[in-house]
């Protein structure tokens, strides 16, 4: 949405200031792998969601929601301490594209 870009940009800037050695790929990985599914506490420690199933009922099983839309809800504190980041660089992407048997002209666009 129109507000997600400035919010994510600010979080990226904060992460880059906190972890200056991280590459853009590492920052992306930290944000995406530490996101929270958009569920809210309900009585008896159960959860409900703003996302509904095909009958119009809220999806109550958080496992069914994880990864269904983007990287979920960003958790900046968790992203600063993700435990593990995937720090892919150009050679990894080149090898990935070559593994998909992309034409050289398509691979050279990204390298």
N, C-alpha and C positions, 0 to 999 in steps of 0.2 A: 504494500500500500504506500501511499505518499509519505507517511510518517515513519515507515520502517527504515528507509534509507538513512535519514539523519540520525536515528537512534542507533542503528548498527554502526554507522560511521563514527559516532562518538565512542562507542564501546571499542571499536578497532583502534582508535587513537589512544584511548586509555590503556589498552593492552600493549600497544607498541611502546608507550612510555614506560610501562611497568616491566615489560620483557623486550628491551630493544634488540636483543639478539635473535628474536623470532622472525622468520620469513612470513610473507603473506600467506603461504600455504599452512604454516604452523598456526597462525592466528585463526584462519578459517577452520582448521581442524579443531582447535580448542573451543571455538564458539559452537560449532555444530555438534560435537560429541558431548558437550555438557549441557545442552538445552533441556528444559523441562517441558513435559507434555502439559498442555493447558487444561488442567483439572483443578478443581477447587474442593476444599474439605466440606464434607457434609456431616450430619450427625452420625455417631457411632464410628468415627474414623473411616468412613467410606468416602469415595470421591464421586463427583459428577462432572460432566463436561459440557461445554457449549456446543460441542459437535454431537449430532444426533445420528442414530442408525436409520435404516430404511423404513422403520415404523414410526419415526418421529420422536422416539424416546432417547433421552441422553445416553451416551455410551458411558457405562460405569466401570468398565475394565480398562484401566490405564494402559495395559500392555497392547490393547488393540489400537490405541491412538498414537503410540510412539512412532515418529517418523512419517506420519501420514500427511503432514504438510510442512515442508521446509525443514529447518533444523529445530523445530519446536520453539518454545519461548526462551529467549536468551537469558542465561544466568551469568552476569559478568563476574561475580565473585568466583564461581566454579570455573569459568573460562580462564581466570588468572592462575588457577592451580589445577589443571586438568588431569595430571598424573601421566598422561601419554598424549603426544601429538603426532600426527602424520605429517612429516616435513618433506613433502614431495617437491622436487626441483625439476627443471626443464628436461634433464636426461630421463627421469622416470616417466614424464608425460610422453616424451618421444618414443621410448620403448613401449609404452602402453598403446600409443597410436599405431606403431609398427606392428604390434601384436594383433591389432584388429585388422591388419592387412590394408591400411589406408594407402592411397596413392601418395607418392613422394611429394607432389605439389600440395596436397592437403596437409601433410606432416610439416612441410617447410613453412606453412602459414603460422604455425604455432612455435617454431623454433627460431 
